[in-house]
Amino acid sequence: YSNRIRGERAENIDLAIKHYNQALEVYTREAFPEKWATTRNNLANAYSNRIRGERAENIDLAIEHYNQALEVRTREAFPEDWATTRNNLAAAYSDRIRGERAENIDLAIEHYNQALEVRTIERFPADRRQTLRNLGNLHFSEQSWEDALADYDGTIEAGNAVFAEAHTEVGRKSEVGETSRLYARSAYCLLKLDQIEKAVLRLEAGKTRLLTEALALADADLDMLSVTQRQEMLEAREAVRLLEAEMRLSSDVSGRRSDVLLGELLRGKRLDLNVLVDTLRSEYSDFMPIGLNLRSILGLIPEGGALVAPLVTSMGSAVFVIPHGVDSIESDHVVMLDSLTEDDVLELLRGPADVIGLGGWMGAYSDFCDKKRTTADTKRWPDIIEESTSQLWTMLMGPVHRKLQDLNLTEAAPVILMSQGYLGLLPLHASWRDMNSERRTFIDDYTVTYAPSAYSLNISKGRMQDPSRQKPSLLAVINPTENLDYAPVEGKAVESLFYPADLETLSGREATKDVVVEKVHGRTYLHFSCHGFYNWQDVTKSGLVLANHSILTLSEIISGLNLDTARLVTLSACETGMTDIRQSPDEFIGLPTGFLQAGAAGVVSTLWAVNDAATSLLIKHFYEKHLEEGVPPDQALRSAQRWLRGATRKELGKTYKSIDHEAYREFVMNGDPGDKAYTNPYYWAAFTFTGV
């Protein structure tokens, strides 16, 4: 009942308490001391989590039961259980309402430290990670920055020890998730301690750790190795890749081995790969460097532009706004936002915490996507986008904009935006304010490129040095489900910009998954005009819908696509830019990073379900700017978004007339020709560019 998912949570916990008390009628201390102590500990846990009753009373009852359990669970007789209960008792004291706050905090710290005497990194790294994380969070909430930093450093060290023993993709993702938010919090501690450059490096170290490792392996410079070493590296890397690909297959696929066997095989092959990499690193100092140093990060900032990296925590926020050309990061490059917290961002996304049900951004979007949506639901979603992007300006992007102006960035200057945490779902580029009675957005002033991390951006820049990515050659996947009215128009517009010898189009039923996977290699441009979706339960099952309603999933993109010549992947489909914000928000696990991992240099994707007609117009303008005028993708996307937003019905009708589409009559006749049909950010702001 304590862990039950179904039913009312409050009722389940009260039932758990009832059954624990009944068990204690038999599990007496005299007859069954160990079971008595275990049940007391579990009963205390239930009281700690209890929803009903007075919170102060529940916590005090939890403390009482933990102390009783410790009468049997002594350090000498049961050291592991003793440490577990000490950890739990510390958590109860940190939450205690009654008594003097300072004394409760001191008692919590004392019990955590006692638990750590047993929970060493050598014997119990996962338990040590848990206790140090709890202790760090306590110090963080008390604004004891130095103590919190030390605790988080220890947590990260223990987490790395656990991660080193995780070999399956699921296990590694889970372990990364255990410490994902601690990098941001420790970076905030460093910032509060005036260690600004270390704060930047720590924030970067916590981003896309799984992707960083995958990119480092995929793009490792093997030319510096001997022929034998190069072959060993290729074989070791391929062995891990093949096992990971098999692990991603559904368990009912013929010939797929069991998870247990694959896990053991992966353990051995990954260990072999790690040993080989460590050996090569000891011989070649420049081989697969771990992360980026400050100089490398600063070197990524585009000329005339800036790097913008938000840092949002439960105790306040900051934004690093670093211009091109600096060789150090000073306090003047930090915008402190002490009043902005994670709770504020969560309220924007989910609605007020004290309101039952999902509200805010995600609630409105969920209702919009519901097949039974009402007219009000349809209208509410664009309204929420407008409201939320206005709030984003006030809470975050407005202060950033003022700092960029102070730095004298010119209009349309390039800005690299490295989102953090929950911000990854939101269109920061579309945040707006009223100016001279008109709305002016962030991209009216600057050109935005999103980057999951500095490391991934560095890899993308390196890939663009490859001559094989320069000549335009297109694979277009157009309307494979044959139910997107405007996709064929979009496809023709894109195809017209490539020489016939340099393009291949898979339309309708011919765009099967097997054919697409076979045809992508060797192309510099991949364009998908189709349905897409995000899987909230398992992000790796998110994907693109191809012919026969087969799904090209994120797992298959990572495992099965070779995009070592791909300059740009355009995902003109719904929800292709959404990423996992629940378990590992700073990993940015989603289709954009999947295509980057498969080898692409840049990806255009979407943050929600997009409008078919508006998308076809935006994409047409984007490609014309990029390919006909030679404008880089980030600038071309900005141009397309601003054009679509400001175009009148008459102008849009002319565009459709130029491609001989029946929508011409609809746009000109069904409204005032001077109206701007697509001003709402719903129509244009979903699109983002990631990479180079």
C-alpha positions as CSV (number, residue, x, y, z in Angstrom):
1,Y,0.0,0.0,0.0
2,S,2.9,2.4,0.6
3,N,4.0,2.0,-3.0
4,R,0.5,1.5,-4.6
5,I,-0.1,3.6,-7.7
6,R,-3.8,3.0,-8.2
7,G,-6.4,4.4,-5.9
8,E,-6.1,7.6,-3.7
9,R,-2.6,8.1,-2.4
10,A,-3.8,9.4,1.0
11,E,-6.0,6.3,1.5
12,N,-3.2,3.9,0.4
13,I,-0.8,5.4,3.0
14,D,-3.3,5.1,5.8
15,L,-4.0,1.5,4.9
16,A,-0.3,0.9,5.0
17,I,-0.1,2.4,8.5
18,K,-3.0,0.2,9.6
19,H,-1.4,-3.0,8.3
20,Y,2.1,-2.1,9.8
21,N,0.4,-1.6,13.2
22,Q,-1.4,-4.9,12.9
23,A,1.9,-6.7,12.0
24,L,3.4,-5.2,15.2
25,E,0.8,-7.1,17.2
26,V,2.7,-10.3,16.2
27,Y,6.1,-8.9,15.4
28,T,6.9,-8.0,19.0
29,R,10.3,-6.7,20.0
30,E,10.8,-9.7,22.4
31,A,9.8,-12.4,19.9
32,F,11.0,-11.0,16.6
33,P,13.3,-8.1,17.2
34,E,14.6,-7.8,13.7
35,K,11.2,-7.9,12.1
36,W,9.9,-5.6,14.7
37,A,12.6,-3.1,13.9
38,T,12.0,-3.4,10.2
39,T,8.3,-2.8,10.6
40,R,9.0,0.2,12.9
41,N,11.2,1.7,10.2
42,N,8.6,1.1,7.5
43,L,5.8,2.5,9.7
44,A,8.0,5.6,10.2
45,N,8.4,5.9,6.5
46,A,4.6,5.8,6.0
47,Y,4.1,8.5,8.7
48,S,6.8,10.6,6.9
49,N,4.8,10.4,3.7
50,R,1.3,10.7,5.3
51,I,-1.1,13.1,3.6
52,R,-3.9,13.1,6.1
53,G,-3.7,14.3,9.6
54,E,-1.6,17.1,11.0
55,R,1.8,17.2,9.2
56,A,3.7,18.2,12.4
57,E,2.2,15.2,14.3
58,N,3.0,12.8,11.5
59,I,6.6,13.8,11.4
60,D,7.0,13.5,15.1
61,L,5.4,10.0,15.0
62,A,7.9,9.1,12.3
63,I,10.8,10.3,14.4
64,E,9.5,8.2,17.4
65,H,9.3,5.0,15.3
66,Y,12.7,5.6,13.7
67,N,14.2,5.9,17.2
68,Q,12.5,2.8,18.3
69,A,13.9,0.9,15.3
70,L,17.4,2.1,16.2
71,E,17.1,0.4,19.6
72,V,17.5,-2.9,17.7
73,R,19.2,-1.7,14.5
74,T,22.5,-0.9,16.2
75,R,25.6,-0.1,14.2
76,E,27.4,-3.1,15.7
77,A,24.7,-5.7,14.9
78,F,23.1,-4.3,11.7
79,P,25.3,-1.6,10.3
80,E,23.5,-1.3,6.9
81,D,20.0,-1.2,8.5
82,W,21.4,1.2,11.1
83,A,22.7,3.6,8.4
84,T,19.4,3.4,6.5
85,T,17.3,4.3,9.5
86,R,19.8,7.1,10.4
87,N,19.3,8.5,6.9
88,N,15.6,8.3,7.2
89,L,15.6,9.9,10.7
90,A,17.7,12.7,9.4
91,A,15.2,13.4,6.6
92,A,12.4,13.5,9.2
93,Y,14.3,16.0,11.3
94,S,15.0,18.2,8.2
95,D,11.2,18.3,7.6
96,R,10.2,18.7,11.3
97,I,7.8,21.6,12.0
98,R,7.8,21.5,15.8
99,G,10.7,22.5,17.9
100,E,13.5,24.9,17.1
101,R,14.4,24.9,13.4
102,A,18.1,25.3,14.1
103,E,18.2,22.4,16.4
104,N,16.2,20.2,14.0
105,I,18.6,21.0,11.2
106,D,21.6,20.2,13.5
107,L,20.1,16.9,14.4
108,A,19.4,16.1,10.7
109,I,23.0,16.9,9.8
110,E,24.3,14.7,12.7
111,H,22.2,11.7,11.6
112,Y,23.2,12.1,7.9
113,N,26.9,12.2,8.9
114,Q,26.5,9.1,11.1
115,A,24.9,7.3,8.1
116,L,27.8,8.3,6.0
117,E,30.3,6.5,8.3
118,V,28.8,3.2,7.1
119,R,27.7,4.3,3.6
120,T,31.2,4.6,2.1
121,I,31.9,4.9,-1.6
122,E,33.8,1.6,-1.6
123,R,31.1,-0.5,-0.1
124,F,27.8,1.3,-0.7
125,P,28.2,4.0,-3.5
126,A,24.5,4.2,-4.3
127,D,23.5,4.6,-0.7
128,R,26.2,7.1,-0.2
129,R,24.9,9.0,-3.2
130,Q,21.5,9.1,-1.6
131,T,22.6,10.4,1.8
132,L,25.0,13.0,0.4
133,R,22.3,14.2,-1.9
134,N,19.9,14.6,1.0
135,L,22.5,16.4,3.0
136,G,23.4,18.6,0.1
137,N,19.8,19.5,-0.5
138,L,19.4,20.4,3.2
139,H,22.5,22.6,3.2
140,F,21.3,24.1,-0.1
141,S,17.9,25.0,1.3
142,E,19.6,26.6,4.2
143,Q,21.9,28.6,1.8
144,S,25.0,27.0,3.3
145,W,26.6,27.2,-0.1
146,E,30.1,25.8,0.8
147,D,28.7,22.8,2.7
148,A,26.2,22.1,0.0
149,L,28.9,22.2,-2.7
150,A,31.1,19.8,-0.7
151,D,28.1,17.4,-0.4
152,Y,27.2,17.7,-4.0
153,D,30.8,17.0,-5.0
154,G,30.6,13.8,-3.0
155,T,27.3,12.9,-4.5
156,I,28.6,13.3,-8.0
157,E,31.7,11.2,-7.2
158,A,29.5,8.4,-5.7
159,G,27.1,8.8,-8.7
160,N,30.0,8.3,-11.1
161,A,31.0,5.2,-9.3
162,V,27.5,3.7,-9.7
163,F,27.3,4.9,-13.3
164,A,30.5,3.1,-14.1
165,E,28.9,-0.2,-13.2
166,A,25.7,0.5,-15.2
167,H,25.9,-1.2,-18.7
168,T,22.5,-1.3,-20.2
169,E,20.9,1.8,-21.8
170,V,18.0,1.8,-19.3
171,G,20.4,1.4,-16.3
172,R,22.7,4.2,-17.5
173,K,19.8,6.6,-18.1
174,S,18.5,5.8,-14.7
175,E,21.8,6.4,-13.0
176,V,22.3,9.7,-14.8
177,G,18.9,10.8,-13.7
178,E,19.8,10.2,-10.0
179,T,22.3,13.2,-10.1
180,S,20.9,15.2,-13.0
181,R,19.8,18.2,-11.0
182,L,22.8,18.3,-8.7
183,Y,25.1,19.7,-11.3
184,A,22.9,22.8,-11.7
185,R,22.6,23.2,-7.9
186,S,26.3,22.8,-7.4
187,A,26.9,25.3,-10.2
188,Y,24.6,27.7,-8.3
189,C,26.7,27.1,-5.1
190,L,29.9,28.0,-7.0
191,L,28.2,31.1,-8.4
192,K,27.2,32.2,-4.9
193,L,30.8,31.6,-3.8
194,D,32.1,33.9,-6.6
195,Q,33.6,31.0,-8.5
196,I,32.0,32.0,-11.8
197,E,34.1,30.1,-14.3
198,K,33.9,26.9,-12.3
199,A,30.1,27.4,-12.2
200,V,30.0,27.5,-16.0
201,L,32.1,24.3,-16.3
202,R,30.0,22.5,-13.7
203,L,26.8,23.4,-15.5
204,E,28.2,22.2,-18.7
205,A,29.5,18.9,-17.1
206,G,25.9,18.1,-16.1
207,K,24.5,18.4,-19.6
208,T,23.8,15.6,-22.0
209,R,26.3,13.2,-20.3
210,L,25.0,10.2,-22.3
211,L,25.0,12.1,-25.6
212,T,28.4,13.5,-24.8
213,E,29.9,10.0,-24.3
214,A,28.2,8.7,-27.5
215,L,29.4,11.7,-29.6
216,A,32.9,11.4,-28.2
217,L,33.0,7.7,-29.3
218,A,31.4,8.3,-32.7
219,D,33.6,11.3,-33.6
220,A,36.8,10.2,-31.9
221,D,39.9,11.1,-34.0
222,L,41.2,7.7,-34.9
223,D,43.8,9.1,-37.4
224,M,46.2,9.7,-34.5
225,L,46.2,6.0,-33.7
226,S,48.3,3.2,-35.2
227,V,46.6,0.8,-37.7
228,T,46.3,-1.9,-35.0
229,Q,44.9,0.5,-32.4
230,R,42.5,2.0,-34.9
231,Q,41.2,-1.5,-35.7
232,E,40.9,-2.4,-32.0
233,M,38.9,0.8,-31.4
234,L,36.6,0.2,-34.3
235,E,35.9,-3.3,-33.2
236,A,35.3,-2.5,-29.6
237,R,33.0,0.4,-30.5
238,E,31.0,-1.7,-32.9
239,A,30.6,-4.6,-30.4
240,V,29.0,-2.2,-27.9
241,R,26.9,-0.6,-30.6
242,L,25.5,-3.9,-31.9
243,L,24.6,-5.1,-28.4
244,E,22.9,-1.8,-27.6
245,A,21.0,-2.0,-30.9
246,E,19.8,-5.5,-30.0
247,M,18.8,-4.4,-26.5
248,R,16.6,-1.7,-28.0
249,L,14.6,-4.3,-30.0
250,S,11.3,-5.4,-28.8
251,S,11.5,-8.6,-26.7
252,D,9.2,-10.4,-29.2
253,V,11.6,-10.0,-32.1
254,S,12.9,-13.3,-33.3
255,G,16.5,-14.0,-32.4
256,R,16.7,-11.3,-29.8
257,R,18.5,-12.6,-26.7
258,S,17.2,-12.0,-23.2
259,D,17.8,-8.8,-21.3
260,V,19.8,-10.7,-18.7
261,L,22.2,-12.2,-21.3
262,L,22.5,-8.9,-23.2
263,G,23.2,-7.1,-20.0
264,E,26.0,-9.4,-19.1
265,L,27.5,-9.2,-22.7
266,L,27.2,-5.4,-22.6
267,R,28.9,-5.3,-19.3
268,G,31.9,-7.2,-20.7
269,K,32.1,-5.3,-24.0
270,R,31.7,-1.9,-22.4
271,L,34.4,-2.8,-19.9
272,D,36.7,-3.8,-22.7
273,L,35.9,-0.5,-24.5
274,N,36.6,1.6,-21.4
275,V,39.9,-0.1,-20.7
276,L,40.9,0.5,-24.3
277,V,39.9,4.1,-24.2
278,D,41.8,4.7,-20.9
279,T,44.9,3.0,-22.4
280,L,44.8,5.2,-25.5
281,R,44.2,8.3,-23.5
282,S,47.3,7.5,-21.5
283,E,49.3,7.3,-24.7
284,Y,47.7,10.1,-26.6
285,S,46.8,13.1,-24.5
286,D,44.4,14.6,-27.1
287,F,42.5,11.4,-27.7
288,M,38.8,11.7,-26.7
289,P,39.2,14.5,-24.3
290,I,36.7,14.5,-21.4
291,G,34.4,17.5,-21.7
292,L,35.4,21.0,-22.8
293,N,37.7,23.4,-21.0
294,L,36.7,27.1,-20.6
295,R,38.7,28.2,-23.5
296,S,37.0,25.7,-25.8
297,I,33.5,26.8,-24.6
298,L,34.3,30.5,-25.1
299,G,35.6,29.6,-28.6
300,L,32.2,28.4,-29.6
301,I,30.5,31.7,-29.2
302,P,29.8,33.1,-32.7
303,E,31.4,36.4,-33.8
304,G,29.3,39.3,-32.8
305,G,27.0,37.1,-30.7
306,A,26.7,35.6,-27.3
307,L,26.1,32.4,-25.3
308,V,23.1,32.4,-23.1
309,A,22.9,29.6,-20.4
310,P,20.1,29.7,-17.8
311,L,20.7,28.1,-14.4
312,V,17.4,27.5,-12.6
313,T,17.3,26.0,-9.1
314,S,14.9,25.7,-6.1
315,M,16.6,28.6,-4.3
316,G,17.0,31.0,-7.2
317,S,18.3,31.4,-10.7
318,A,21.0,33.0,-12.8
319,V,21.8,33.3,-16.5
320,F,25.3,33.3,-18.0
321,V,25.3,35.8,-20.8
322,I,28.8,35.6,-22.4
323,P,29.7,37.7,-25.5
324,H,32.1,36.7,-28.2
325,G,35.7,37.6,-27.8
326,V,36.2,37.4,-24.0
327,D,38.9,35.2,-22.5
328,S,37.4,35.0,-19.0
329,I,33.9,35.1,-17.4
330,E,33.3,37.9,-15.0
331,S,30.4,38.9,-12.7
332,D,29.3,41.3,-15.4
333,H,28.4,38.2,-17.5
334,V,25.9,36.9,-15.0
335,V,22.3,38.0,-14.7
336,M,21.1,37.0,-11.2
337,L,17.4,36.2,-10.9
338,D,17.1,35.4,-7.2
339,S,13.3,35.4,-7.2
340,L,13.0,32.9,-10.1
341,T,12.8,29.2,-8.9
342,E,12.1,25.8,-10.3
343,D,8.6,26.0,-8.8
344,D,7.9,29.1,-11.0
345,V,8.8,27.2,-14.1
346,L,6.8,24.2,-13.0
347,E,3.8,26.4,-12.3
348,L,4.1,27.7,-15.8
349,L,4.3,24.2,-17.2
350,R,1.8,22.4,-15.0
351,G,-0.3,25.1,-13.2
352,P,-0.4,25.9,-9.5
353,A,0.8,23.1,-7.3
354,D,-2.3,23.3,-5.0
355,V,-4.7,22.7,-7.9
356,I,-5.7,19.1,-8.6
357,G,-5.1,18.0,-12.2
358,L,-2.7,19.2,-14.9
359,G,-3.0,22.8,-15.8
360,G,-0.8,25.5,-17.3
361,W,1.1,24.8,-20.5
362,M,1.0,21.0,-20.4
363,G,-2.6,20.9,-19.3
364,A,-3.8,23.1,-22.2
365,Y,-1.7,21.1,-24.6
366,S,-3.0,17.8,-23.4
367,D,-6.6,19.1,-23.9
368,F,-5.7,20.4,-27.3
369,C,-4.3,17.0,-28.4
370,D,-7.3,15.1,-27.0
371,K,-9.4,13.5,-29.7
372,K,-12.5,14.7,-27.8
373,R,-11.3,18.3,-27.5
374,T,-13.9,21.0,-27.5
375,T,-13.9,24.3,-29.4
376,A,-12.8,25.9,-26.2
377,D,-9.8,23.5,-25.9
378,T,-8.8,24.3,-29.5
379,K,-8.8,28.0,-28.7
380,R,-7.2,27.7,-25.3
381,W,-3.9,26.3,-26.5
382,P,-2.9,29.2,-28.8
383,D,-4.0,31.5,-26.0
384,I,-1.8,29.7,-23.5
385,I,1.2,29.9,-25.8
386,E,0.7,33.7,-26.0
387,E,0.3,34.0,-22.2
388,S,3.2,31.8,-21.4
389,T,5.7,33.4,-23.8
390,S,4.8,36.8,-22.3
391,Q,5.5,35.3,-18.8
392,L,8.8,33.9,-20.1
393,W,9.8,37.4,-21.1
394,T,9.0,38.8,-17.7
395,M,10.6,36.1,-15.6
396,L,13.7,35.2,-17.8
397,M,14.2,36.5,-21.3
398,G,13.6,40.2,-20.6
399,P,16.5,40.4,-18.2
400,V,18.6,38.5,-20.7
401,H,17.6,40.8,-23.5
402,R,18.6,43.9,-21.4
403,K,22.0,42.3,-20.7
404,L,22.5,41.6,-24.5
405,Q,21.7,45.2,-25.2
406,D,24.2,46.3,-22.6
407,L,26.8,44.2,-24.5
408,N,25.9,46.2,-27.6
409,L,24.8,43.2,-29.7
410,T,23.4,44.3,-33.0
411,E,20.0,43.3,-34.4
412,A,19.9,39.7,-35.7
413,A,23.1,38.9,-33.8
414,P,23.6,35.1,-33.2
415,V,22.7,33.9,-29.8
416,I,23.4,30.3,-28.6
417,L,20.7,29.3,-26.2
418,M,21.5,26.4,-23.9
419,S,18.2,25.6,-22.1
420,Q,18.3,23.9,-18.8
421,G,16.0,21.6,-17.0
422,Y,12.2,22.2,-17.5
423,L,12.9,25.1,-19.8
424,G,13.6,22.6,-22.6
425,L,9.9,22.3,-23.5
426,L,9.4,26.0,-23.9
427,P,10.0,28.3,-26.9
428,L,12.3,30.9,-25.3
429,H,12.9,32.5,-28.6
430,A,9.3,33.4,-28.9
431,S,9.1,35.3,-25.6
432,W,7.7,38.8,-26.2
433,R,6.9,42.2,-24.7
434,D,4.8,45.2,-25.9
435,M,6.8,47.8,-27.6
436,N,5.2,50.9,-29.2
437,S,1.8,49.1,-29.1
438,E,3.2,46.1,-31.0
439,R,4.5,42.8,-29.8
440,R,8.2,42.3,-30.2
441,T,9.8,38.9,-29.7
442,F,13.2,37.8,-28.7
443,I,13.9,36.7,-32.3
444,D,12.9,40.1,-33.7
445,D,16.2,41.2,-32.1
446,Y,18.4,38.2,-32.2
447,T,19.0,35.0,-34.2
448,V,18.6,31.9,-31.9
449,T,20.3,28.5,-32.1
450,Y,19.6,25.9,-29.4
451,A,22.4,23.7,-28.1
452,P,21.8,20.8,-25.7
453,S,25.4,21.4,-24.5
454,A,28.6,23.1,-25.5
455,Y,30.1,19.7,-26.2
456,S,27.4,18.8,-28.7
457,L,27.7,22.2,-30.4
458,N,31.5,21.7,-30.7
459,I,30.9,18.3,-32.3
460,S,28.4,19.9,-34.8
461,K,30.9,22.6,-35.7
462,G,33.6,20.0,-36.3
463,R,31.3,18.0,-38.5
464,M,30.7,21.0,-40.7
465,Q,34.4,21.0,-41.6
466,D,33.9,17.8,-43.5
467,P,33.7,18.5,-47.3
468,S,31.2,15.6,-47.8
469,R,28.5,17.6,-45.9
470,Q,28.8,20.6,-48.2
471,K,27.2,19.7,-51.5
472,P,23.3,19.8,-51.3
473,S,21.7,16.4,-51.9
474,L,18.2,15.6,-50.7
475,L,16.2,12.7,-49.4
476,A,12.6,13.9,-49.0
477,V,10.1,11.7,-47.2
478,I,6.7,13.2,-48.1
479,N,3.3,12.4,-46.7
480,P,3.9,8.7,-46.1
481,T,0.4,8.3,-44.5
482,E,-1.3,10.2,-47.3
483,N,-3.5,12.3,-45.0
484,L,-1.5,15.6,-44.8
485,D,-3.1,18.0,-47.4
486,Y,-0.2,20.4,-47.5
487,A,2.7,18.0,-47.3
488,P,2.9,17.4,-51.1
489,V,3.0,21.2,-51.6
490,E,5.8,21.5,-49.1
491,G,7.6,18.6,-50.7
492,K,7.4,20.2,-54.2
493,A,8.7,23.5,-52.9
494,V,11.7,21.8,-51.2
495,E,12.5,19.5,-54.2
496,S,12.5,22.5,-56.6
497,L,15.7,23.8,-54.8
498,F,17.8,20.7,-55.6
499,Y,19.1,19.5,-58.9
500,P,17.2,16.4,-60.1
501,A,20.3,14.3,-59.9
502,D,20.8,15.3,-56.3
503,L,17.4,14.4,-54.9
504,E,15.3,11.4,-54.2
505,T,11.7,11.6,-53.0
506,L,9.8,8.9,-51.1
507,S,6.2,9.8,-51.2
508,G,3.1,8.0,-49.8
509,R,3.3,4.3,-49.5
510,E,6.8,4.0,-50.9
511,A,8.2,5.7,-47.8
512,T,8.4,2.6,-45.8
513,K,10.7,2.4,-42.8
514,D,13.1,-0.1,-44.4
515,V,13.4,2.0,-47.5
516,V,14.0,5.2,-45.6
517,V,16.7,3.6,-43.4
518,E,18.4,2.3,-46.5
519,K,18.3,5.6,-48.4
520,V,19.3,8.2,-45.8
521,H,23.1,7.4,-45.9
522,G,25.1,9.7,-48.2
523,R,22.5,12.5,-48.3
524,T,23.4,15.9,-46.9
525,Y,19.8,17.0,-46.4
526,L,17.0,14.9,-45.0
527,H,13.5,16.3,-45.1
528,F,10.6,14.6,-43.3
529,S,7.1,16.0,-44.0
530,C,5.0,13.5,-42.0
531,H,3.3,12.8,-38.7
532,G,5.4,12.7,-35.6
533,F,4.7,12.2,-31.9
534,Y,6.3,12.2,-28.5
535,N,5.9,9.3,-26.2
536,W,5.6,10.6,-22.6
537,Q,5.9,7.1,-21.1
538,D,9.1,6.1,-23.0
539,V,10.9,8.7,-24.9
540,T,12.8,6.2,-26.9
541,K,9.5,5.1,-28.5
542,S,8.9,8.6,-29.8
543,G,9.2,8.8,-33.6
544,L,8.1,9.6,-37.1
545,V,5.1,7.9,-38.7
546,L,6.0,6.4,-42.1
547,A,4.2,4.3,-44.7
548,N,1.8,1.6,-43.4
549,H,1.8,3.6,-40.1
550,S,5.2,2.0,-39.2
551,I,7.2,4.1,-36.7
552,L,10.8,5.1,-37.1
553,T,11.5,5.4,-33.4
554,L,14.2,7.3,-31.5
555,S,15.8,4.0,-30.6
556,E,16.0,3.0,-34.3
557,I,17.3,6.4,-35.3
558,I,20.2,6.0,-32.9
559,S,20.8,2.4,-33.7
560,G,20.1,2.1,-37.4
561,L,20.8,5.4,-39.2
562,N,24.2,6.4,-40.5
563,L,24.2,10.2,-41.1
564,D,27.9,10.8,-41.4
565,T,27.3,13.1,-44.3
566,A,24.1,14.8,-43.1
567,R,24.3,18.6,-43.0
568,L,20.7,19.2,-41.9
569,V,17.7,17.1,-40.9
570,T,14.4,18.9,-41.0
571,L,11.6,17.3,-39.1
572,S,8.5,19.0,-40.5
573,A,6.2,17.0,-38.2
574,C,4.5,17.3,-34.8
575,E,6.3,17.1,-31.4
576,T,9.7,16.3,-32.9
577,G,11.6,18.7,-30.6
578,M,10.1,17.6,-27.3
579,T,12.5,16.1,-24.8
580,D,12.4,14.1,-21.6
581,I,11.9,16.5,-18.6
582,R,10.9,14.0,-16.0
583,Q,13.8,11.7,-15.3
584,S,16.7,13.4,-16.9
585,P,15.8,16.9,-18.1
586,D,19.4,18.0,-18.8
587,E,20.0,15.0,-21.0
588,F,17.6,16.5,-23.6
589,I,16.7,12.9,-24.8
590,G,14.5,13.3,-27.9
591,L,14.6,13.2,-31.7
592,P,16.9,16.2,-32.2
593,T,19.7,14.7,-30.0
594,G,18.9,11.3,-31.6
595,F,19.7,12.6,-35.1
596,L,22.8,14.4,-33.7
597,Q,23.9,11.1,-32.2
598,A,23.3,9.4,-35.6
599,G,25.7,11.9,-37.2
600,A,23.7,15.0,-38.3
601,A,25.3,18.5,-37.9
602,G,22.0,20.3,-37.4
603,V,18.3,19.6,-36.8
604,V,15.1,21.6,-37.3
605,S,12.3,20.3,-35.1
606,T,9.1,21.3,-33.4
607,L,7.9,21.7,-29.8
608,W,4.3,20.9,-30.3
609,A,1.7,19.6,-32.8
610,V,2.0,22.1,-35.7
611,N,-0.5,23.4,-38.2
612,D,-0.1,21.7,-41.6
613,A,-0.9,24.7,-43.8
614,A,1.3,27.2,-41.8
615,T,4.1,24.7,-41.7
616,S,4.2,24.2,-45.5
617,L,4.6,28.0,-45.9
618,L,7.2,28.4,-43.2
619,I,9.3,25.5,-44.6
620,K,9.1,26.8,-48.2
621,H,10.4,30.2,-47.0
622,F,13.1,28.6,-44.8
623,Y,14.6,26.5,-47.7
624,E,14.5,29.4,-50.1
625,K,16.5,31.6,-47.7
626,H,18.9,28.8,-46.8
627,L,19.6,27.3,-50.2
628,E,18.9,30.0,-52.7
629,E,20.3,32.9,-50.8
630,G,22.9,30.9,-48.8
631,V,21.7,32.0,-45.4
632,P,22.7,29.7,-42.5
633,P,19.8,27.6,-41.1
634,D,19.4,29.6,-37.9
635,Q,19.1,32.9,-39.8
636,A,16.8,31.2,-42.4
637,L,14.5,29.9,-39.7
638,R,14.3,33.3,-38.0
639,S,13.5,34.9,-41.4
640,A,10.8,32.3,-42.1
641,Q,9.2,32.7,-38.7
642,R,9.1,36.5,-38.8
643,W,7.8,36.4,-42.4
644,L,5.0,33.9,-41.6
645,R,3.9,35.9,-38.5
646,G,3.7,39.2,-40.4
647,A,2.3,38.0,-43.8
648,T,-1.2,39.2,-44.8
649,R,-3.8,36.9,-46.2
650,K,-3.2,38.5,-49.6
651,E,0.6,37.8,-49.4
652,L,0.0,34.2,-48.3
653,G,-2.5,33.8,-51.1
654,K,0.0,34.9,-53.6
655,T,2.5,32.3,-52.2
656,Y,0.0,29.6,-52.7
657,K,-0.9,30.8,-56.1
658,S,2.7,30.7,-57.1
659,I,2.7,26.9,-56.4
660,D,-0.8,26.5,-57.9
661,H,-2.5,25.4,-54.7
662,E,-6.3,25.6,-54.1
663,A,-5.6,27.3,-50.7
664,Y,-5.1,30.6,-52.7
665,R,-8.9,31.1,-52.8
666,E,-9.3,30.2,-49.1
667,F,-6.8,32.8,-48.0
668,V,-8.0,35.6,-50.2
669,M,-11.7,35.0,-50.1
670,N,-12.3,33.8,-46.5
671,G,-11.3,37.0,-44.7
672,D,-9.9,40.5,-45.0
673,P,-6.9,40.4,-47.4
674,G,-5.1,42.7,-45.0
675,D,-5.5,40.4,-42.0
676,K,-2.4,38.5,-40.7
677,A,-3.6,34.9,-40.3
678,Y,-0.6,33.5,-38.5
679,T,0.4,36.1,-35.9
680,N,-0.2,33.7,-33.0
681,P,3.0,31.9,-32.0
682,Y,1.1,28.6,-32.2
683,Y,1.7,28.8,-36.0
684,W,5.4,29.6,-36.1
685,A,7.1,29.4,-32.8
686,A,7.2,25.6,-32.5
687,F,10.2,25.4,-34.9
688,T,13.7,25.4,-33.4
689,F,17.1,24.9,-34.8
690,T,19.7,22.8,-33.0
691,G,23.3,22.4,-33.9
692,V,25.2,24.2,-36.7
